[in-house]
Amino acid sequence: MARVTWTFSPERVDTPDATALRRDYYDEVASRYWKRPATAAEIDAGLADDGAGLLAPPTGDFRVARFGGEPAGCGGVLLLDDGGDGGGVRAELTRVYLRPAFRGRGGAGALLAELEDAARALGARRMVLNTRLDLIEARNLYARHGYAEIPAYCTGPYVEVWYGKEL
């Protein structure tokens, strides 16, 4: 019997698989925030002009994770400035998501490693990210993979905690 494995591929954010994964991501994070299911119209509004188009070279990268060939997750990196502290170019980790049916199979850590490699290939020396306090599973994932809390590098209505890691 063949072993089912994770694969990762760069993909435009507007392909059918990437679009479906981005919708699932937004649905989950919005529904958790609002404590009710997000509507299709709310998901559409949240994805409209969300800047995901920058997740392509030379400004970023977007990857689709597949498990046994089936679209299972996604994530992106976006190049930022050097942070003004001489530490090198930063990349922001964003839209990291695994569909619930694929969680617990080692994909999240493998996806993070893939995105870190993509950031390095774009010239980044540090990875940063922001998230919400209620996304405990995500925060635990980042901590398990070497991310530590850092001072705020951005602001926004859904930004409550920041993490960073040297690449």
VENPE-V943952 format. One record per run of one state. SS is the DSSP state (A for helix, B for strand, O for the rest). FROM is the first residue (numbers start at 0). TO is the last residue. Records with the same first field share a line. If there is no record, write none. Layout:
SS=FROM-TO / FROM-TO
//
This chain:
O=0-4 / 10-14 / 34-38 / 47-50 / 54-58 / 67-68 / 79-88 / 98-98 / 102-105 / 121-124 / 131-134 / 144-146 / 149-159 / 166-166
B=5-9 / 59-66 / 69-78 / 89-97 / 125-130 / 147-148 / 160-165
A=15-33 / 39-46 / 51-53 / 99-101 / 106-120 / 135-143
//
